[in-house]
Amino acid sequence: MKKQKLYFLSGTMCTPLLWEFVCAEFTQFDCVFIDTTSATSFQKIDVLLSETLEEKANVVAFSMGAYAAMHFAVSHPKRIEKMIIIAASAYGLNVKELQLRKSTIDFLEQHNYKGIATARALQFLHPTNHQNNKLIQVIKDMDADLGKEVLIRQLKATSQRVDLTEKLKNIQTKIHVIAAKEDALVNIDDVKHTQQQFTKATISILKNCGHMIPLEMPDLVRESIVRFFVN
């Protein structure tokens, strides 16, 4: 029996390791991990997705990758059959985040990069996971695998995010949104408002979870994928 193909889009400085706990037990899906690290803009990611996705593709997208998937779907609404959006809103970045990114880029261009600091990695996780060395190490390993050049390129490429919310009504695709109430990076009210703009979208809001939902609650993500794409 031919496996159903699922396309996965990751966030900034994430590799397929992000999905390791989610996909390990899948027997019914052929998981395809799309690498966007070479792209220099969301328009370039649009081109990459247009060339990579099959017609009527099923997509699971996280964080920056989820914004990229929405950006693509706005212009290509018929290319995606179903989509799960994790830890993302359709808004642009706020002033504070843009300033942080600019200062990070300026610093990186003038100094050696020794990898993501533990304190920064912890910002992606819920406090209950701050002693979870396995999850912290995954974040550090993904960062080390990609390195300084990719970090600078991704920060530059993905900082200028337009507000997509008004355009989401054009997407007739079935959407399921997974968000964490205590995500320190993505405002839960922005996620709720994003979900409400879609014509056909449901939402699951998690407690005791941070931004790294595929790492922190892989069983729930796996169950959501099976329920959403199989049934």
trRosetta pair geometry for C-beta under 8 A, 3 or more apart (Angstrom, degrees):
i j d omega theta_ij theta_ji phi_ij phi_ji
3 28 6.3 158 -139 172 85 34
3 29 5.9 111 176 -159 109 11
3 30 4.1 122 101 -35 125 92
4 28 6.3 13 25 148 102 83
4 29 5.5 -44 74 -110 84 66
4 30 6.9 -171 85 18 32 81
4 58 6.9 13 161 31 109 148
4 229 6.7 162 126 151 149 121
4 230 7.8 -171 20 -90 158 73
5 29 7.3 105 -127 -165 15 74
5 30 4.8 -34 -102 69 64 106
5 32 6.0 15 -170 -9 99 121
5 54 6.5 80 77 13 147 136
5 57 7.5 -63 102 -140 108 79
5 58 7.0 149 92 43 63 100
6 29 4.7 -1 -1 -167 121 127
6 30 6.9 160 21 72 70 50
6 31 5.4 -23 70 -107 102 59
6 32 6.8 174 84 24 46 77
6 58 5.4 -56 -112 99 65 108
6 59 7.6 145 -167 -104 66 20
6 60 6.0 19 175 -2 112 111
6 225 7.2 32 -133 -167 156 124
6 229 6.8 -22 -93 -127 114 172
7 32 5.0 -30 -105 75 64 106
7 34 5.8 31 -174 -29 100 117
7 52 7.4 123 -134 127 137 108
7 53 5.9 -50 -46 -109 169 87
7 57 5.5 2 6 175 133 124
7 58 6.8 149 19 84 81 53
7 59 4.9 -30 73 -107 101 71
7 60 7.2 171 85 26 48 66
8 16 7.5 94 89 -119 137 78
8 19 5.5 -14 -166 -62 162 159
8 23 7.8 -71 -51 -60 153 134
8 31 6.1 15 -15 -170 123 94
8 32 6.8 171 16 82 78 48
8 33 5.0 -27 67 -107 110 63
8 34 6.7 -178 77 13 51 79
8 59 7.8 155 -87 -160 25 60
8 60 5.2 -19 -107 71 72 97
8 61 7.4 163 -161 -85 44 47
8 62 7.9 10 -173 -1 87 101
8 65 7.9 20 159 155 59 155
9 34 5.5 -21 -91 58 72 116
9 36 6.9 36 -148 -19 93 130
9 59 6.7 11 -4 -171 110 106
9 60 7.4 -178 26 92 70 48
9 61 3.9 2 58 -119 111 90
9 62 6.8 -173 95 27 67 64
9 65 3.2 173 136 180 92 117
9 66 6.9 158 89 -60 116 42
9 68 6.1 -142 175 72 145 117
9 69 5.5 176 38 -53 155 110
10 14 3.7 -141 164 97 122 118
10 15 6.9 -162 83 -61 176 4
10 16 7.4 -124 -50 -76 141 36
10 18 5.1 136 -128 32 118 152
10 19 7.4 -113 -85 -28 105 103
10 33 7.2 20 -27 -161 112 99
10 36 7.7 -167 53 26 77 103
10 62 5.7 -7 -137 57 42 111
10 63 7.6 4 169 49 47 104
10 64 7.9 17 121 64 50 91
10 65 4.9 123 65 -38 16 147
11 14 4.6 72 57 -3 69 134
11 18 7.3 147 27 -115 87 160
11 62 5.0 -78 -35 114 95 94
11 63 3.1 15 -98 71 125 131
11 64 4.5 108 -146 25 65 88
11 65 5.5 -100 -68 -1 44 94
11 66 7.8 -15 -81 3 86 86
11 87 7.6 -37 -67 91 139 121
12 63 6.8 -95 8 126 76 129
12 64 4.7 84 -37 -5 81 148
12 151 8.0 73 173 -132 99 64
12 154 5.1 143 -138 146 89 135
12 155 7.3 70 -149 -74 135 62
12 158 6.4 -145 -83 60 109 153
13 116 7.4 123 149 -56 155 132
13 142 6.0 111 148 126 75 103
13 143 5.2 21 174 -101 126 71
13 146 5.5 -155 -138 53 69 150
13 150 7.1 127 -101 115 71 109
13 151 5.9 22 -82 -99 116 84
13 154 6.6 -169 -46 62 70 159
14 17 7.5 -137 -170 61 70 82
14 18 4.4 24 -173 -49 117 139
14 62 7.1 -49 79 88 170 127
14 63 7.5 118 -9 50 144 132
14 65 7.6 -80 60 -23 130 125
14 142 5.4 -11 -129 -180 41 148
15 18 6.6 156 68 -11 42 89
15 33 8.0 48 172 164 55 144
15 142 4.7 -165 14 -134 94 89
15 145 5.3 -18 -37 86 152 146
15 146 6.6 -166 -56 -50 104 103
16 19 5.8 -59 -166 41 61 102
16 20 7.0 93 137 -60 74 78
16 33 4.2 -38 -92 -115 106 172
17 20 5.2 -16 -155 -26 47 120
17 138 5.6 -174 148 -161 120 94
17 141 6.2 -143 -170 97 176 116
17 142 5.2 -144 58 -76 127 98
17 145 7.7 146 -7 4 132 153
18 62 6.7 -148 153 55 143 159
18 138 7.6 128 -92 158 44 119
18 142 6.7 51 -53 -95 85 150
18 212 7.8 -129 -142 -155 92 94
18 214 5.4 62 161 86 85 139
18 215 6.7 -81 -151 -51 61 97
19 22 4.8 -66 -162 49 69 115
19 23 4.9 42 145 -11 101 115
19 31 6.9 -177 133 -177 143 143
19 33 6.8 -163 32 -96 140 115
19 214 5.8 -52 -96 177 55 143
20 23 6.7 -69 -133 45 18 93
20 24 6.2 40 166 -54 59 102
20 138 7.6 -141 32 -133 129 129
21 24 6.2 -31 -140 -4 24 119
21 214 7.1 148 59 158 100 75
21 215 6.5 106 24 -126 134 46
21 218 3.5 -101 118 -84 111 168
22 26 8.0 21 134 -33 66 114
22 214 5.3 -54 -37 -158 131 97
22 218 4.7 -134 -70 -152 63 94
22 221 5.0 -51 -114 97 119 122
22 222 5.1 -178 -154 -68 67 86
22 225 7.3 92 179 -9 112 145
23 26 5.1 -46 -159 8 61 123
23 29 7.5 -102 -138 85 90 122
23 31 4.7 2 -139 -56 139 167
23 222 7.9 -171 -67 -103 30 100
25 222 6.8 40 57 -154 110 150
26 29 4.5 -45 177 45 134 101
26 31 6.4 105 67 -39 152 115
26 222 7.4 -145 -64 -143 89 103
28 226 7.6 88 53 -120 135 92
28 230 6.8 29 123 -93 154 124
29 225 7.6 -34 -43 148 159 126
29 229 7.6 53 -90 99 122 148
32 52 8.0 175 145 166 132 109
34 48 7.2 127 -179 139 116 114
34 49 7.1 41 -170 -97 159 74
34 52 5.8 110 -120 130 116 159
34 65 8.0 139 73 -145 105 121
35 38 7.2 53 130 0 99 94
36 39 4.9 -33 -178 10 80 125
36 45 5.1 21 -145 -116 125 106
36 48 6.3 154 -112 85 79 158
36 65 6.9 164 16 -106 142 89
36 68 6.6 -9 -124 -168 169 174
37 146 6.2 -142 -132 -138 147 115
37 150 4.9 -15 -172 -146 118 118
37 153 7.2 83 176 87 68 126
37 154 6.5 -48 -136 -67 68 112
38 153 7.8 -26 -140 142 26 152
39 42 7.8 72 148 -92 133 22
39 44 4.0 166 -152 103 92 115
39 45 4.6 59 -167 -64 170 75
39 48 6.1 -91 -75 -15 122 141
39 157 5.8 126 112 -175 78 153
40 44 5.4 77 44 -2 65 157
40 153 6.5 -78 -103 -167 71 97
40 156 7.3 -22 -157 101 75 107
40 157 4.9 -143 -165 -101 30 112
41 44 4.8 106 54 2 74 98
41 45 7.3 -132 101 -1 46 84
41 157 5.3 -129 -71 -153 32 84
41 160 7.8 -24 -136 59 90 113
42 45 5.2 -47 -149 36 43 115
42 46 6.5 56 147 -28 65 95
42 67 7.7 -77 -113 124 130 97
42 68 5.9 -156 -134 -117 91 78
42 71 4.9 -60 176 152 129 167
42 157 7.4 144 -38 161 55 85
42 158 6.9 96 -60 -114 89 65
42 160 8.0 -129 0 83 110 81
42 161 7.3 97 -41 -107 145 70
43 46 5.4 -43 -154 25 36 119
43 47 7.0 37 148 -18 62 99
44 47 5.7 -48 -155 32 38 112
44 48 6.5 40 147 -19 65 105
44 157 7.4 -65 44 -153 125 124
45 48 5.4 -52 -148 38 37 115
45 49 6.2 36 154 -18 68 105
45 68 4.7 -66 137 -155 153 123
45 71 7.2 66 83 81 119 131
45 72 7.1 -100 119 -60 92 110
46 49 5.9 -58 -148 38 27 108
46 50 6.2 31 153 -22 64 108
46 68 8.0 -146 -60 -170 60 84
46 71 6.6 -100 -72 122 101 101
46 72 5.1 170 -117 -103 73 81
46 75 6.4 19 -145 55 135 142
46 76 7.6 149 -159 -7 96 121
47 50 5.6 -54 -148 34 30 114
47 51 6.4 21 156 -12 64 109
48 51 6.0 -64 -152 40 28 105
48 52 5.9 9 159 -10 66 121
49 52 5.8 -67 -133 45 29 103
49 53 5.4 17 178 -14 73 115
49 68 7.5 164 -44 149 137 103
49 69 7.6 155 -116 -109 154 59
49 72 4.8 -30 79 -121 157 154
49 76 7.8 -176 109 47 115 149
49 79 7.8 108 139 126 103 147
50 53 7.0 -40 -111 35 16 99
50 72 7.5 -162 -51 -149 76 113
50 76 6.6 -178 -95 -69 93 161
50 79 7.3 -82 -113 -121 64 164
53 57 4.0 -78 -170 -34 108 158
53 59 7.4 -28 -117 -73 128 112
53 79 5.9 83 103 164 137 114
53 80 7.4 -43 -179 -82 154 74
54 57 5.2 133 59 -82 69 90
55 79 6.7 -98 -135 -137 50 64
56 78 7.8 -44 -78 161 69 68
56 79 7.3 -127 -60 -171 28 32
56 80 7.5 77 -148 -171 33 10
56 81 4.1 55 -179 -61 78 108
57 79 6.3 3 18 153 101 78
57 80 5.5 -46 66 -113 82 59
57 81 6.3 -174 68 7 23 90
58 80 7.7 108 -98 -162 24 74
58 81 5.4 -41 -71 62 70 110
58 82 5.1 5 -124 58 86 90
58 83 7.4 -174 -159 -79 48 49
58 229 5.5 76 -166 -127 147 122
59 69 5.5 164 143 -140 144 134
59 80 5.6 -46 5 -136 123 116
59 82 7.5 -174 32 94 65 52
59 83 4.5 -5 67 -116 98 89
59 84 7.3 -158 103 34 59 62
60 83 7.5 175 -81 -158 32 57
60 84 4.7 0 -119 58 75 109
60 86 7.2 27 179 -11 82 118
60 225 6.3 -15 -88 -107 140 114
61 65 4.5 -147 -163 124 87 92
61 66 3.9 143 119 -91 101 59
61 68 7.0 -145 -161 62 137 84
61 69 3.9 -137 -38 -13 169 145
61 83 6.7 -7 10 -170 109 104
61 84 7.1 165 26 86 62 61
61 85 5.8 -15 69 -113 96 59
61 86 6.8 -177 93 25 45 83
61 88 7.3 -37 118 14 97 151
62 65 5.2 36 57 53 58 116
62 66 5.6 -22 -156 -34 2 103
62 86 4.5 -26 -106 74 73 113
62 87 6.0 24 -160 48 76 107
62 88 7.2 158 -177 -31 30 116
62 213 7.3 -160 -131 53 112 101
62 214 6.0 -57 -91 -18 149 126
63 66 5.9 113 34 15 16 103
63 67 7.5 -35 143 -4 39 95
63 86 7.1 -34 -28 97 60 81
63 87 5.0 -16 -71 99 74 108
63 88 5.4 167 -121 -71 20 101
63 185 7.7 7 -129 107 112 140
63 186 7.5 -144 -120 -46 75 134
63 211 7.0 56 -90 174 121 105
64 67 5.6 -49 -152 34 38 112
64 68 6.4 41 148 -20 67 104
64 88 7.4 -173 -47 -108 17 123
64 154 7.6 72 138 -178 170 111
64 158 5.2 13 -152 -172 128 155
65 68 5.3 -51 -148 37 35 115
65 69 6.4 39 151 -23 65 101
65 88 7.9 -124 66 -61 55 151
66 69 5.5 -46 -146 32 35 113
66 70 6.6 35 152 -16 63 101
66 85 4.4 103 -157 -151 122 82
66 86 5.9 -161 -65 47 140 54
66 87 7.0 153 9 69 148 60
66 88 3.4 178 83 20 129 156
67 70 5.8 -55 -152 38 33 109
67 71 6.2 39 149 -24 66 106
67 88 5.3 -144 -46 -169 75 129
67 89 7.8 13 -87 75 98 39
67 90 7.0 149 -125 -114 78 45
67 158 7.6 111 79 -162 133 108
67 161 6.1 -33 176 -134 145 134
67 164 7.7 159 -157 5 79 139
68 71 5.4 -51 -146 34 32 117
68 72 6.4 33 153 -18 64 104
68 158 7.7 -60 -63 -119 105 112
69 72 5.7 -53 -149 37 31 111
69 73 6.2 30 153 -20 65 109
69 80 7.5 91 -176 -94 98 155
69 83 6.1 164 155 -157 134 137
69 85 6.9 -159 76 -99 130 91
70 73 5.6 -56 -141 39 32 111
70 74 6.5 44 156 -31 64 98
70 85 7.0 39 -55 -107 107 136
70 88 7.6 -168 -9 126 127 129
70 90 5.4 -121 145 -105 160 98
70 164 5.5 128 133 109 118 161
70 168 6.9 -28 -162 -101 114 100
70 171 7.8 -81 -144 -45 72 160
71 74 6.1 -47 -156 20 27 115
71 75 7.5 4 154 3 57 104
71 164 6.4 -120 -87 -84 62 145
72 75 6.5 -76 -163 47 34 96
72 76 5.7 -32 165 39 75 112
72 79 7.4 -75 148 70 105 134
72 80 7.7 104 107 -38 106 125
73 76 6.4 -78 -119 69 28 70
73 77 5.8 65 176 -104 70 54
73 79 7.4 -139 -110 58 61 94
73 80 5.3 -44 -105 19 106 139
73 83 6.9 -77 -74 -21 148 163
73 171 5.0 38 145 -112 115 130
73 173 6.3 -77 -154 12 132 144
74 77 7.1 6 -144 -65 13 88
74 164 5.9 -123 -60 -155 146 114
74 167 4.5 40 -142 131 122 129
74 168 7.1 -64 -92 -85 96 47
74 170 6.4 80 -147 64 62 124
74 171 6.7 -65 -88 -54 48 109
76 79 4.1 4 147 4 113 127
76 80 7.4 99 109 -12 92 89
77 80 7.5 -75 -165 37 34 91
77 170 5.6 -121 -69 134 146 90
77 171 5.0 -155 -129 -110 104 59
77 172 6.3 76 165 19 121 79
77 173 6.7 -149 -169 -24 74 100
80 83 5.2 10 167 -50 134 117
80 171 7.9 -5 63 -154 120 110
80 173 4.9 1 99 -106 99 153
81 173 6.8 123 139 -136 13 99
81 174 7.8 -11 146 35 58 95
82 173 6.4 168 -105 -178 29 96
82 174 4.8 -22 -117 72 87 100
82 175 7.6 177 -163 -80 61 34
82 176 7.9 18 178 1 101 94
82 228 6.5 169 161 152 137 100
82 229 6.1 175 85 -102 144 76
83 173 5.7 39 7 140 106 137
83 174 7.6 158 27 88 62 55
83 175 5.4 -16 71 -112 90 74
83 176 7.7 -171 98 30 48 63
84 175 7.6 142 -98 -164 29 57
84 176 4.9 -20 -111 69 78 95
84 177 7.7 165 -161 -87 57 24
84 178 6.5 19 -179 -5 102 108
84 224 6.6 116 -131 129 144 114
84 225 6.5 -85 -13 -95 160 73
84 228 6.0 111 -70 87 113 165
85 88 5.6 -100 176 57 100 109
85 175 6.3 4 -2 -169 111 106
85 176 7.4 179 26 88 69 44
85 177 4.9 -20 69 -110 101 72
85 178 7.2 177 88 26 50 67
85 194 7.8 -111 117 128 154 131
86 177 7.8 165 -82 -161 34 51
86 178 4.7 -10 -111 66 78 105
86 179 7.6 176 -155 -74 45 47
86 213 5.3 -139 -177 65 116 137
86 214 6.7 71 142 -44 163 93
86 221 7.0 17 -104 -121 144 117
87 178 7.2 -26 -30 97 64 80
87 179 6.3 134 -88 -120 44 60
87 180 6.6 5 -96 10 95 97
87 183 6.0 169 -135 -123 95 149
87 185 7.5 42 178 73 110 112
87 186 5.5 152 -177 20 69 148
87 191 7.9 -57 -137 -100 26 137
87 211 5.4 102 -158 -162 141 66
87 212 7.8 4 -59 -80 169 17
87 213 5.3 -175 -40 -1 118 119
88 186 6.3 -107 -99 -121 24 154
88 191 7.2 115 83 -109 29 96
88 194 7.7 -106 115 114 67 173
89 186 5.9 162 -10 -165 97 107
89 187 6.9 -15 -23 59 150 79
89 190 3.8 -17 -107 134 167 105
89 191 4.9 -109 -78 -78 93 54
89 193 7.3 38 -148 62 119 90
89 194 4.5 -167 -147 -37 71 139
90 163 6.9 77 129 -168 81 55
90 164 4.0 -101 -177 67 108 100
90 165 4.8 142 93 -70 122 65
90 168 5.9 -97 -75 -57 173 128
90 194 4.5 144 5 -125 96 110
90 197 7.0 -79 35 50 149 146
91 161 7.5 75 124 118 43 120
91 163 5.4 -8 -135 -119 55 86
91 164 7.8 -121 -67 30 21 73
91 165 6.6 10 -73 -38 66 114
91 190 5.1 -72 4 -159 134 126
91 194 7.3 -108 -19 -68 80 109
92 160 7.8 -29 -144 -176 116 36
92 161 4.2 166 -127 91 68 85
92 162 5.9 -32 -72 -140 113 10
92 163 5.2 -71 -14 -59 93 69
93 97 4.3 -114 -177 90 108 126
93 98 5.2 135 108 -58 118 84
93 101 7.4 17 151 -7 163 139
93 159 6.3 -61 24 -159 149 61
93 161 5.6 100 -13 34 82 116
94 97 5.2 91 57 12 73 102
94 98 7.0 -138 100 -5 35 92
95 98 5.7 -58 -146 39 31 112
95 99 6.2 31 156 -20 66 107
96 99 5.9 -56 -149 36 28 110
96 100 6.4 29 152 -19 63 106
97 100 5.6 -52 -148 36 33 114
97 101 6.4 34 154 -19 65 105
98 101 5.8 -54 -148 36 31 111
98 102 6.4 32 153 -20 64 105
98 159 6.1 104 -125 -173 79 109
99 102 5.7 -52 -146 35 32 111
99 103 6.4 26 157 -14 65 106
100 103 6.0 -59 -148 40 29 106
100 104 6.2 31 153 -22 64 109
101 104 5.5 -55 -147 36 31 114
101 105 6.3 32 156 -20 66 104
101 155 5.1 177 -163 -168 102 106
101 159 5.1 173 121 -107 158 124
102 105 5.8 -53 -149 35 30 110
102 106 6.4 31 153 -18 65 106
102 159 7.9 101 -59 -151 73 159
103 106 5.6 -51 -145 37 33 113
103 107 6.3 34 155 -20 65 106
104 107 5.8 -57 -149 37 29 110
104 108 6.2 26 156 -19 65 109
104 155 6.3 -134 93 -137 119 160
105 108 5.8 -57 -144 38 29 110
105 109 6.3 26 159 -20 65 109
105 152 6.0 103 -133 -137 82 80
105 155 5.3 -164 -72 108 102 137
105 156 6.4 98 -116 -64 142 86
106 109 6.1 -60 -149 34 25 109
106 110 6.8 -1 160 1 60 115
107 110 6.4 -83 -157 47 27 96
107 111 5.7 -27 170 24 71 121
108 111 6.7 -79 -122 55 22 81
108 113 5.8 18 -136 -73 91 117
108 148 6.1 172 -168 -159 112 98
108 151 6.6 -144 -135 102 160 117
108 152 5.3 -163 111 -79 140 102
109 152 6.7 103 -69 -123 82 138
112 148 8.0 -97 -167 -77 46 154
113 147 7.4 122 86 -172 133 62
113 148 3.8 154 31 -91 144 113
113 151 7.0 165 -150 44 164 146
115 140 6.3 48 168 -157 124 88
115 143 5.6 111 -157 115 79 120
115 144 5.4 -3 -116 -81 121 85
116 120 5.3 -119 -173 82 89 123
116 121 5.5 102 133 -60 120 93
116 139 6.5 -89 88 139 150 97
116 140 5.8 -143 62 -109 104 64
116 143 4.2 -105 -9 -121 116 175
117 120 4.6 92 61 7 85 102
117 121 7.0 -148 96 -6 44 86
118 121 5.4 -54 -147 36 35 115
118 122 6.4 40 155 -25 67 103
118 136 6.5 21 -138 -168 86 129
118 140 7.8 -16 -88 -72 65 123
119 122 5.9 -51 -153 29 30 114
119 123 7.4 40 147 -29 58 96
120 123 5.7 -43 -163 15 40 117
120 124 7.9 36 146 -16 61 97
121 124 6.1 -57 -170 27 43 111
121 125 7.1 19 145 -5 70 112
121 136 5.2 91 132 -145 140 80
121 139 4.5 138 -141 101 109 143
121 140 6.3 -32 -86 -56 149 82
122 125 5.7 -70 -150 44 44 104
122 130 5.3 42 -141 -125 112 93
122 136 7.2 -4 -72 -108 70 110
123 184 5.7 -117 -175 92 74 142
123 185 7.3 94 144 -60 97 98
123 211 7.9 15 128 10 66 131
124 139 6.3 153 60 -116 145 146
124 184 7.7 -125 -98 53 22 110
124 185 7.0 6 -112 -28 63 133
124 210 6.0 112 144 132 41 131
124 211 4.7 -85 -157 58 66 117
124 212 4.9 61 149 -35 104 108
125 129 4.2 -110 176 87 120 118
125 130 6.2 159 99 -76 121 57
125 132 7.1 -153 -167 48 151 114
125 135 6.1 111 -104 122 138 134
125 136 7.3 -65 -20 -77 153 75
125 139 7.9 -108 -42 -36 111 148
125 210 4.4 153 -168 33 20 155
125 211 7.4 -77 -62 38 28 78
125 212 5.8 -25 -86 26 69 120
125 215 7.9 -68 -100 93 97 123
125 216 6.6 154 -137 -79 80 123
126 129 5.2 81 61 12 76 103
126 130 7.9 -110 103 -34 44 79
126 180 7.3 -125 -66 180 113 144
126 182 5.9 73 -117 96 100 124
126 208 5.9 99 168 175 161 46
126 209 5.2 -116 -39 -149 138 14
126 210 3.8 -155 -43 -36 61 88
126 216 6.3 96 10 -146 107 152
127 130 5.4 -22 -154 -18 47 120
127 210 8.0 129 -12 -63 45 115
128 208 5.7 8 11 -167 148 96
129 132 4.3 -41 -163 14 75 129
129 135 5.6 -20 177 55 122 155
129 210 6.7 -108 39 4 127 121
129 216 5.8 -90 -55 -118 158 105
132 135 4.4 32 115 20 117 111
132 136 6.5 150 93 -15 65 88
133 136 5.4 -56 -142 42 37 114
133 137 5.9 41 157 -25 69 106
134 137 5.9 -56 -149 34 26 111
134 138 6.8 31 151 -22 61 101
135 138 5.6 -47 -152 28 36 114
135 139 6.8 36 152 -16 64 101
135 212 6.9 139 -175 101 117 148
135 215 5.2 117 -138 155 102 123
135 216 6.8 49 -129 -81 150 68
136 139 5.9 -56 -158 35 34 111
136 140 6.4 29 149 -14 67 109
137 140 5.5 -56 -145 42 36 111
137 141 5.9 39 155 -24 69 106
138 141 5.7 -53 -143 36 29 112
138 142 6.4 30 157 -19 63 104
138 215 6.0 178 84 -126 149 134
139 142 6.1 -54 -150 33 28 109
139 143 6.5 27 153 -16 62 110
139 212 7.1 -82 -78 -92 113 154
139 215 7.7 -36 -56 -62 88 175
140 143 5.7 -58 -150 39 32 113
140 144 6.2 30 154 -19 67 108
141 144 5.7 -55 -144 38 31 110
141 145 6.2 36 155 -25 65 105
142 145 5.7 -52 -148 31 29 114
142 146 6.6 13 159 -7 63 110
143 146 6.3 -70 -152 42 27 100
143 147 8.0 117 159 -58 54 24
143 151 7.5 35 -152 -76 84 121
144 147 7.1 30 -173 -70 32 64
146 150 4.0 -98 169 72 99 150
146 151 6.7 117 115 -48 112 76
147 150 5.6 93 65 18 69 101
147 151 7.0 -125 113 -8 36 97
148 151 5.6 -60 -148 35 31 114
148 152 6.4 27 160 -16 68 104
149 152 6.0 -55 -150 37 30 108
149 153 6.2 27 154 -16 65 110
150 153 5.6 -58 -144 41 32 111
150 154 6.0 28 159 -18 68 109
151 154 6.0 -58 -143 39 25 106
151 155 6.3 24 159 -18 63 108
152 155 5.9 -58 -146 37 27 109
152 156 6.3 21 158 -13 64 109
153 156 6.0 -62 -150 41 27 107
153 157 5.8 21 158 -18 66 116
154 157 5.7 -58 -135 41 29 109
154 158 5.7 -7 177 7 68 118
155 158 6.9 -72 -130 48 17 88
155 159 6.2 33 169 -48 58 111
156 159 6.5 -50 -144 6 20 115
158 161 6.9 18 175 -58 64 102
163 166 7.2 60 120 2 97 93
164 167 5.3 -72 -170 49 69 108
164 168 6.1 86 134 -52 91 90
165 168 5.8 -39 -154 0 36 118
165 193 6.7 -12 -131 133 139 103
165 194 6.3 -108 -106 -106 94 64
165 197 5.1 -162 -167 -67 77 164
166 169 7.5 -40 174 6 41 106
166 197 7.6 -100 -84 -150 18 136
167 170 5.7 -32 179 14 68 117
168 171 5.6 -47 -167 21 56 114
168 194 7.0 145 -65 -163 167 67
168 197 3.9 77 71 120 131 116
168 198 5.3 -73 156 -74 114 62
169 197 6.1 -92 -54 174 74 80
169 198 7.5 -173 -93 -121 39 24
169 199 6.2 88 -152 -52 58 91
171 175 7.3 55 122 -43 126 127
171 198 6.1 -48 79 -130 109 88
171 199 6.9 -169 85 15 60 98
172 199 5.7 -22 -114 57 55 141
172 200 6.7 48 -173 9 50 118
173 198 7.9 -65 71 -156 75 119
173 200 7.0 -148 101 64 32 111
174 200 4.9 -62 -106 122 57 124
174 201 7.7 155 -167 -86 45 48
174 228 7.9 178 128 -171 117 96
175 195 7.5 -164 112 -134 123 71
175 198 4.9 -65 36 -173 142 167
175 200 6.4 131 18 96 79 69
175 201 3.9 -18 74 -106 109 93
175 202 7.5 176 95 27 63 56
176 201 7.0 171 -87 -156 27 66
176 202 5.2 -14 -117 65 77 92
176 203 7.3 165 -166 -87 58 32
176 204 7.2 22 175 -3 101 99
176 224 6.6 -171 128 177 144 111
176 228 5.0 -100 1 -114 150 142
177 191 6.4 159 167 176 133 98
177 194 7.0 142 -113 96 152 105
177 195 4.5 -106 16 -92 154 112
177 201 6.1 38 -15 178 106 113
177 202 7.1 -165 26 94 75 43
177 203 4.3 -18 68 -109 104 82
177 204 7.3 -176 93 28 57 61
178 203 7.7 170 -79 -157 28 59
178 204 5.1 -8 -113 64 72 103
178 206 7.0 32 -177 -22 86 113
178 213 6.0 155 126 159 116 161
178 220 7.8 146 -148 127 136 108
178 221 6.7 121 145 -106 175 80
178 224 6.2 66 -74 153 132 175
179 183 6.6 -87 -176 -9 79 139
179 186 7.1 -115 -143 104 103 125
179 188 6.0 132 146 -128 131 79
179 191 4.2 113 -104 150 154 160
179 192 7.7 -113 49 -54 162 65
179 203 6.7 -11 14 -167 109 106
179 204 7.4 162 29 85 63 55
179 205 5.4 -20 75 -112 92 69
179 206 6.9 -168 97 18 40 83
179 213 7.9 -109 -130 -65 18 149
180 183 4.1 117 73 -49 99 93
180 188 7.5 -106 94 -89 41 106
180 205 7.4 126 -121 -166 16 61
180 206 4.7 -38 -106 68 68 102
180 207 7.7 141 -155 -90 73 14
180 209 4.1 -122 -122 94 125 97
180 210 6.1 99 119 156 163 5
180 211 6.8 -134 43 -83 135 29
180 213 5.9 -165 -39 -79 114 105
180 216 7.9 32 -87 73 147 144
181 188 5.3 22 -134 -93 48 156
181 205 5.4 68 -59 170 91 105
181 206 6.7 -145 -1 81 80 46
181 207 5.6 -4 29 -96 127 62
181 209 7.9 93 31 51 69 84
182 207 7.1 66 -5 -149 109 52
182 208 7.2 42 27 -78 136 17
182 209 6.8 141 54 64 96 46
182 210 6.6 -59 104 -94 90 52
183 186 4.8 -15 123 52 137 83
183 187 7.9 -128 84 -61 102 12
183 188 6.6 136 37 -64 101 84
183 209 7.5 -10 -66 108 77 79
183 210 6.0 104 -114 -174 54 44
183 211 4.8 94 -148 -83 93 65
184 210 6.3 -18 5 -149 95 97
184 211 6.4 -77 44 -36 73 107
185 211 4.5 32 23 -91 120 141
186 190 6.7 -118 178 69 77 119
186 191 6.1 71 143 -53 114 113
186 211 6.6 119 7 -118 97 97
187 190 4.2 81 77 4 101 109
187 191 7.0 -173 95 -9 54 83
188 191 5.4 -51 -150 35 40 114
188 192 6.4 42 152 -21 68 102
188 205 6.9 66 -155 -139 121 119
189 192 5.6 -49 -146 35 34 113
189 193 6.4 34 154 -18 64 105
190 193 5.8 -55 -147 38 31 110
190 194 6.3 37 151 -24 63 105
191 194 5.5 -51 -150 32 32 115
191 195 6.5 33 152 -20 64 103
191 203 7.6 131 141 -142 99 132
192 195 5.8 -54 -152 34 32 112
192 196 6.5 30 152 -20 64 108
192 203 6.9 86 -115 -175 63 174
192 205 7.9 1 -78 -78 98 128
193 196 5.7 -56 -149 35 33 113
193 197 6.9 39 153 -28 63 102
194 197 6.0 -57 -159 23 33 112
194 198 7.7 33 150 -21 62 97
195 198 6.3 -52 -165 22 39 110
195 201 4.9 -158 -163 126 72 130
195 202 7.7 -34 -166 129 121 11
195 203 4.5 0 -140 -64 164 126
196 201 7.7 -120 -68 72 17 123
198 201 3.5 76 76 -23 134 129
204 220 7.8 -168 138 167 148 117
204 224 6.6 -115 13 -107 155 135
206 209 4.3 -2 122 29 127 138
206 213 6.8 138 28 -123 153 111
206 217 6.2 -143 -145 5 155 166
206 220 7.0 111 -101 120 128 164
209 213 5.9 55 162 -107 132 75
209 216 5.0 143 -143 113 90 138
209 217 5.4 -36 -109 -22 137 125
210 213 7.8 -149 82 -59 49 58
210 216 6.0 144 40 -50 79 160
212 215 4.2 -18 148 41 113 115
212 216 5.3 114 91 -20 82 102
213 216 5.9 -63 -123 48 27 101
213 217 5.6 -37 -165 44 68 100
213 220 8.0 -82 -179 80 96 115
213 221 6.3 125 139 -68 96 122
214 217 7.8 -65 -104 63 12 60
214 218 6.0 47 -179 -97 53 77
214 221 5.3 7 -111 -27 64 175
215 218 6.8 0 -130 -53 15 99
217 220 4.3 -12 155 32 111 120
217 221 6.2 123 105 -22 79 90
218 221 5.5 -57 -145 39 37 111
218 222 6.0 40 156 -23 70 106
219 222 5.7 -53 -147 36 29 113
219 223 6.3 27 155 -17 64 107
220 223 5.8 -54 -145 38 30 110
220 224 6.2 33 154 -21 64 107
221 224 5.6 -55 -149 36 30 113
221 225 6.4 34 153 -22 64 104
222 225 5.8 -54 -152 32 30 112
222 226 6.6 26 154 -15 64 105
223 226 5.9 -54 -148 37 32 109
223 227 6.1 28 156 -16 66 110
224 227 5.8 -58 -143 41 28 109
224 228 5.8 20 161 -15 66 116
225 228 6.0 -64 -140 41 23 105
225 229 5.8 -11 176 9 64 117
226 229 6.9 -70 -129 49 17 88
226 230 5.3 -12 -175 8 60 128
226 231 7.9 61 140 -13 63 94
227 230 7.0 -49 -103 45 10 94
227 231 5.6 -20 -166 16 50 127
228 231 7.3 -24 -80 45 6 91
